Amino acid sequence: MGTGFWANFGELVLLAILLGVVTTVVDSVLGVVGVSAMIKKLPIIGANWTLVVSILMMAVLDYNALEYWGVTLPGWGGWGGYIGSGAIIMGMVPMKDAVISMIGKGLRA
């Protein structure tokens, strides 16, 4: 992780951008395989699909955003950090959209 608030904020925004790309790719692959519609119809998983992809992305990257604040989530065999980090990254998507919009407006000024 970077040092300081802005470095951490930038990492979270970049991970939110990456989440959008990863979700699109996973949806495309599942669509080709023919299981996308089936997964989206599952009551809990389908409604929280972006969160599921975000948690899995954190596990694959072995990234724990909570470490910046010194937070550890014990138990679950180390999955607590991935779950918390995935939720944070998913929660950063609206912030990422606002940052991109702000940059776009600044370039037009």
PyMOL CGO cylinders between C-alpha atoms (Angstrom):
from pymol import cmd
from pymol.cgo import CYLINDER

trace = [
    CYLINDER, 0.00, 0.00, 0.00, 1.05, 3.56, -0.58, 0.3, 1, 1, 1, 1, 1, 1,
    CYLINDER, 1.05, 3.56, -0.58, 1.66, 6.01, 2.19, 0.3, 1, 1, 1, 1, 1, 1,
    CYLINDER, 1.66, 6.01, 2.19, -0.78, 8.71, 3.11, 0.3, 1, 1, 1, 1, 1, 1,
    CYLINDER, -0.78, 8.71, 3.11, -4.43, 9.31, 2.55, 0.3, 1, 1, 1, 1, 1, 1,
    CYLINDER, -4.43, 9.31, 2.55, -4.28, 10.31, -1.11, 0.3, 1, 1, 1, 1, 1, 1,
    CYLINDER, -4.28, 10.31, -1.11, -2.16, 7.34, -2.12, 0.3, 1, 1, 1, 1, 1, 1,
    CYLINDER, -2.16, 7.34, -2.12, -4.64, 5.03, -0.41, 0.3, 1, 1, 1, 1, 1, 1,
    CYLINDER, -4.64, 5.03, -0.41, -7.60, 6.86, -1.94, 0.3, 1, 1, 1, 1, 1, 1,
    CYLINDER, -7.60, 6.86, -1.94, -6.02, 6.54, -5.39, 0.3, 1, 1, 1, 1, 1, 1,
    CYLINDER, -6.02, 6.54, -5.39, -5.52, 2.81, -4.87, 0.3, 1, 1, 1, 1, 1, 1,
    CYLINDER, -5.52, 2.81, -4.87, -9.17, 2.38, -3.90, 0.3, 1, 1, 1, 1, 1, 1,
    CYLINDER, -9.17, 2.38, -3.90, -10.37, 4.35, -6.94, 0.3, 1, 1, 1, 1, 1, 1,
    CYLINDER, -10.37, 4.35, -6.94, -8.12, 2.32, -9.25, 0.3, 1, 1, 1, 1, 1, 1,
    CYLINDER, -8.12, 2.32, -9.25, -9.37, -0.93, -7.70, 0.3, 1, 1, 1, 1, 1, 1,
    CYLINDER, -9.37, -0.93, -7.70, -12.97, 0.26, -8.25, 0.3, 1, 1, 1, 1, 1, 1,
    CYLINDER, -12.97, 0.26, -8.25, -12.11, 0.85, -11.93, 0.3, 1, 1, 1, 1, 1, 1,
    CYLINDER, -12.11, 0.85, -11.93, -10.53, -2.61, -12.07, 0.3, 1, 1, 1, 1, 1, 1,
    CYLINDER, -10.53, -2.61, -12.07, -13.69, -4.08, -10.50, 0.3, 1, 1, 1, 1, 1, 1,
    CYLINDER, -13.69, -4.08, -10.50, -15.76, -2.71, -13.37, 0.3, 1, 1, 1, 1, 1, 1,
    CYLINDER, -15.76, -2.71, -13.37, -13.45, -4.32, -15.92, 0.3, 1, 1, 1, 1, 1, 1,
    CYLINDER, -13.45, -4.32, -15.92, -13.27, -7.65, -14.06, 0.3, 1, 1, 1, 1, 1, 1,
    CYLINDER, -13.27, -7.65, -14.06, -17.05, -7.79, -13.66, 0.3, 1, 1, 1, 1, 1, 1,
    CYLINDER, -17.05, -7.79, -13.66, -17.51, -7.16, -17.39, 0.3, 1, 1, 1, 1, 1, 1,
    CYLINDER, -17.51, -7.16, -17.39, -15.03, -9.90, -18.32, 0.3, 1, 1, 1, 1, 1, 1,
    CYLINDER, -15.03, -9.90, -18.32, -16.50, -12.42, -15.86, 0.3, 1, 1, 1, 1, 1, 1,
    CYLINDER, -16.50, -12.42, -15.86, -20.02, -11.67, -17.13, 0.3, 1, 1, 1, 1, 1, 1,
    CYLINDER, -20.02, -11.67, -17.13, -18.84, -12.15, -20.72, 0.3, 1, 1, 1, 1, 1, 1,
    CYLINDER, -18.84, -12.15, -20.72, -17.12, -15.45, -19.98, 0.3, 1, 1, 1, 1, 1, 1,
    CYLINDER, -17.12, -15.45, -19.98, -20.12, -16.76, -18.04, 0.3, 1, 1, 1, 1, 1, 1,
    CYLINDER, -20.12, -16.76, -18.04, -22.39, -15.64, -20.91, 0.3, 1, 1, 1, 1, 1, 1,
    CYLINDER, -22.39, -15.64, -20.91, -20.31, -17.59, -23.43, 0.3, 1, 1, 1, 1, 1, 1,
    CYLINDER, -20.31, -17.59, -23.43, -20.36, -20.66, -21.21, 0.3, 1, 1, 1, 1, 1, 1,
    CYLINDER, -20.36, -20.66, -21.21, -24.12, -20.21, -20.81, 0.3, 1, 1, 1, 1, 1, 1,
    CYLINDER, -24.12, -20.21, -20.81, -24.40, -19.99, -17.04, 0.3, 1, 1, 1, 1, 1, 1,
    CYLINDER, -24.40, -19.99, -17.04, -24.71, -16.22, -16.61, 0.3, 1, 1, 1, 1, 1, 1,
    CYLINDER, -24.71, -16.22, -16.61, -28.51, -16.19, -16.55, 0.3, 1, 1, 1, 1, 1, 1,
    CYLINDER, -28.51, -16.19, -16.55, -28.60, -19.09, -14.12, 0.3, 1, 1, 1, 1, 1, 1,
    CYLINDER, -28.60, -19.09, -14.12, -26.22, -17.39, -11.68, 0.3, 1, 1, 1, 1, 1, 1,
    CYLINDER, -26.22, -17.39, -11.68, -28.08, -14.07, -11.87, 0.3, 1, 1, 1, 1, 1, 1,
    CYLINDER, -28.08, -14.07, -11.87, -31.33, -15.86, -10.95, 0.3, 1, 1, 1, 1, 1, 1,
    CYLINDER, -31.33, -15.86, -10.95, -29.93, -17.25, -7.68, 0.3, 1, 1, 1, 1, 1, 1,
    CYLINDER, -29.93, -17.25, -7.68, -31.61, -15.20, -4.92, 0.3, 1, 1, 1, 1, 1, 1,
    CYLINDER, -31.61, -15.20, -4.92, -28.62, -14.13, -2.84, 0.3, 1, 1, 1, 1, 1, 1,
    CYLINDER, -28.62, -14.13, -2.84, -25.77, -14.37, -5.35, 0.3, 1, 1, 1, 1, 1, 1,
    CYLINDER, -25.77, -14.37, -5.35, -27.59, -12.73, -8.26, 0.3, 1, 1, 1, 1, 1, 1,
    CYLINDER, -27.59, -12.73, -8.26, -28.65, -9.72, -6.20, 0.3, 1, 1, 1, 1, 1, 1,
    CYLINDER, -28.65, -9.72, -6.20, -25.10, -9.23, -4.89, 0.3, 1, 1, 1, 1, 1, 1,
    CYLINDER, -25.10, -9.23, -4.89, -23.13, -10.29, -7.96, 0.3, 1, 1, 1, 1, 1, 1,
    CYLINDER, -23.13, -10.29, -7.96, -20.81, -7.26, -7.96, 0.3, 1, 1, 1, 1, 1, 1,
    CYLINDER, -20.81, -7.26, -7.96, -19.96, -7.87, -4.30, 0.3, 1, 1, 1, 1, 1, 1,
    CYLINDER, -19.96, -7.87, -4.30, -19.20, -11.55, -4.99, 0.3, 1, 1, 1, 1, 1, 1,
    CYLINDER, -19.20, -11.55, -4.99, -16.90, -10.61, -7.88, 0.3, 1, 1, 1, 1, 1, 1,
    CYLINDER, -16.90, -10.61, -7.88, -15.25, -7.91, -5.75, 0.3, 1, 1, 1, 1, 1, 1,
    CYLINDER, -15.25, -7.91, -5.75, -14.52, -10.35, -2.89, 0.3, 1, 1, 1, 1, 1, 1,
    CYLINDER, -14.52, -10.35, -2.89, -13.11, -12.92, -5.31, 0.3, 1, 1, 1, 1, 1, 1,
    CYLINDER, -13.11, -12.92, -5.31, -11.01, -10.22, -6.97, 0.3, 1, 1, 1, 1, 1, 1,
    CYLINDER, -11.01, -10.22, -6.97, -9.53, -9.29, -3.58, 0.3, 1, 1, 1, 1, 1, 1,
    CYLINDER, -9.53, -9.29, -3.58, -8.75, -12.96, -2.90, 0.3, 1, 1, 1, 1, 1, 1,
    CYLINDER, -8.75, -12.96, -2.90, -7.02, -13.40, -6.26, 0.3, 1, 1, 1, 1, 1, 1,
    CYLINDER, -7.02, -13.40, -6.26, -5.03, -10.19, -5.76, 0.3, 1, 1, 1, 1, 1, 1,
    CYLINDER, -5.03, -10.19, -5.76, -4.38, -11.11, -2.10, 0.3, 1, 1, 1, 1, 1, 1,
    CYLINDER, -4.38, -11.11, -2.10, -5.19, -7.50, -1.21, 0.3, 1, 1, 1, 1, 1, 1,
    CYLINDER, -5.19, -7.50, -1.21, -6.45, -6.27, 2.15, 0.3, 1, 1, 1, 1, 1, 1,
    CYLINDER, -6.45, -6.27, 2.15, -7.58, -2.64, 2.06, 0.3, 1, 1, 1, 1, 1, 1,
    CYLINDER, -7.58, -2.64, 2.06, -8.34, -2.74, 5.78, 0.3, 1, 1, 1, 1, 1, 1,
    CYLINDER, -8.34, -2.74, 5.78, -4.64, -2.95, 6.65, 0.3, 1, 1, 1, 1, 1, 1,
    CYLINDER, -4.64, -2.95, 6.65, -4.27, 0.78, 5.92, 0.3, 1, 1, 1, 1, 1, 1,
    CYLINDER, -4.27, 0.78, 5.92, -6.44, 1.52, 8.94, 0.3, 1, 1, 1, 1, 1, 1,
    CYLINDER, -6.44, 1.52, 8.94, -4.88, -1.23, 11.05, 0.3, 1, 1, 1, 1, 1, 1,
    CYLINDER, -4.88, -1.23, 11.05, -8.07, -3.29, 11.03, 0.3, 1, 1, 1, 1, 1, 1,
    CYLINDER, -8.07, -3.29, 11.03, -7.88, -7.08, 11.09, 0.3, 1, 1, 1, 1, 1, 1,
    CYLINDER, -7.88, -7.08, 11.09, -10.87, -9.35, 10.81, 0.3, 1, 1, 1, 1, 1, 1,
    CYLINDER, -10.87, -9.35, 10.81, -9.93, -12.63, 12.46, 0.3, 1, 1, 1, 1, 1, 1,
    CYLINDER, -9.93, -12.63, 12.46, -11.52, -15.92, 11.61, 0.3, 1, 1, 1, 1, 1, 1,
    CYLINDER, -11.52, -15.92, 11.61, -12.91, -17.32, 8.40, 0.3, 1, 1, 1, 1, 1, 1,
    CYLINDER, -12.91, -17.32, 8.40, -9.45, -18.60, 7.49, 0.3, 1, 1, 1, 1, 1, 1,
    CYLINDER, -9.45, -18.60, 7.49, -8.22, -15.17, 6.41, 0.3, 1, 1, 1, 1, 1, 1,
    CYLINDER, -8.22, -15.17, 6.41, -11.31, -14.43, 4.31, 0.3, 1, 1, 1, 1, 1, 1,
    CYLINDER, -11.31, -14.43, 4.31, -12.42, -11.63, 6.65, 0.3, 1, 1, 1, 1, 1, 1,
    CYLINDER, -12.42, -11.63, 6.65, -9.96, -9.21, 5.07, 0.3, 1, 1, 1, 1, 1, 1,
    CYLINDER, -9.96, -9.21, 5.07, -11.04, -10.19, 1.55, 0.3, 1, 1, 1, 1, 1, 1,
    CYLINDER, -11.04, -10.19, 1.55, -14.73, -9.79, 2.41, 0.3, 1, 1, 1, 1, 1, 1,
    CYLINDER, -14.73, -9.79, 2.41, -14.17, -6.40, 4.04, 0.3, 1, 1, 1, 1, 1, 1,
    CYLINDER, -14.17, -6.40, 4.04, -11.91, -5.22, 1.23, 0.3, 1, 1, 1, 1, 1, 1,
    CYLINDER, -11.91, -5.22, 1.23, -14.36, -6.41, -1.41, 0.3, 1, 1, 1, 1, 1, 1,
    CYLINDER, -14.36, -6.41, -1.41, -17.16, -4.47, 0.27, 0.3, 1, 1, 1, 1, 1, 1,
    CYLINDER, -17.16, -4.47, 0.27, -14.98, -1.35, 0.45, 0.3, 1, 1, 1, 1, 1, 1,
    CYLINDER, -14.98, -1.35, 0.45, -14.01, -1.60, -3.23, 0.3, 1, 1, 1, 1, 1, 1,
    CYLINDER, -14.01, -1.60, -3.23, -17.64, -2.11, -4.25, 0.3, 1, 1, 1, 1, 1, 1,
    CYLINDER, -17.64, -2.11, -4.25, -18.59, 0.89, -2.12, 0.3, 1, 1, 1, 1, 1, 1,
    CYLINDER, -18.59, 0.89, -2.12, -15.96, 2.97, -3.91, 0.3, 1, 1, 1, 1, 1, 1,
    CYLINDER, -15.96, 2.97, -3.91, -17.70, 2.59, -7.30, 0.3, 1, 1, 1, 1, 1, 1,
    CYLINDER, -17.70, 2.59, -7.30, -19.89, 5.72, -6.84, 0.3, 1, 1, 1, 1, 1, 1,
    CYLINDER, -19.89, 5.72, -6.84, -16.82, 7.65, -5.64, 0.3, 1, 1, 1, 1, 1, 1,
    CYLINDER, -16.82, 7.65, -5.64, -14.92, 6.44, -8.72, 0.3, 1, 1, 1, 1, 1, 1,
    CYLINDER, -14.92, 6.44, -8.72, -17.76, 7.69, -10.93, 0.3, 1, 1, 1, 1, 1, 1,
    CYLINDER, -17.76, 7.69, -10.93, -17.66, 11.08, -9.17, 0.3, 1, 1, 1, 1, 1, 1,
    CYLINDER, -17.66, 11.08, -9.17, -13.87, 11.35, -9.57, 0.3, 1, 1, 1, 1, 1, 1,
    CYLINDER, -13.87, 11.35, -9.57, -14.07, 10.50, -13.28, 0.3, 1, 1, 1, 1, 1, 1,
    CYLINDER, -14.07, 10.50, -13.28, -16.88, 13.03, -13.74, 0.3, 1, 1, 1, 1, 1, 1,
    CYLINDER, -16.88, 13.03, -13.74, -14.90, 15.70, -11.88, 0.3, 1, 1, 1, 1, 1, 1,
    CYLINDER, -14.90, 15.70, -11.88, -11.81, 15.05, -14.01, 0.3, 1, 1, 1, 1, 1, 1,
    CYLINDER, -11.81, 15.05, -14.01, -13.91, 15.20, -17.17, 0.3, 1, 1, 1, 1, 1, 1,
    CYLINDER, -13.91, 15.20, -17.17, -15.42, 18.53, -16.18, 0.3, 1, 1, 1, 1, 1, 1,
    CYLINDER, -15.42, 18.53, -16.18, -12.00, 19.90, -15.27, 0.3, 1, 1, 1, 1, 1, 1,
    CYLINDER, -12.00, 19.90, -15.27, -10.61, 19.03, -18.67, 0.3, 1, 1, 1, 1, 1, 1,
    CYLINDER, -10.61, 19.03, -18.67, -13.43, 20.93, -20.37, 0.3, 1, 1, 1, 1, 1, 1,
    CYLINDER, -13.43, 20.93, -20.37, -12.85, 24.09, -18.32, 0.3, 1, 1, 1, 1, 1, 1,
]
cmd.load_cgo(trace, "trace")
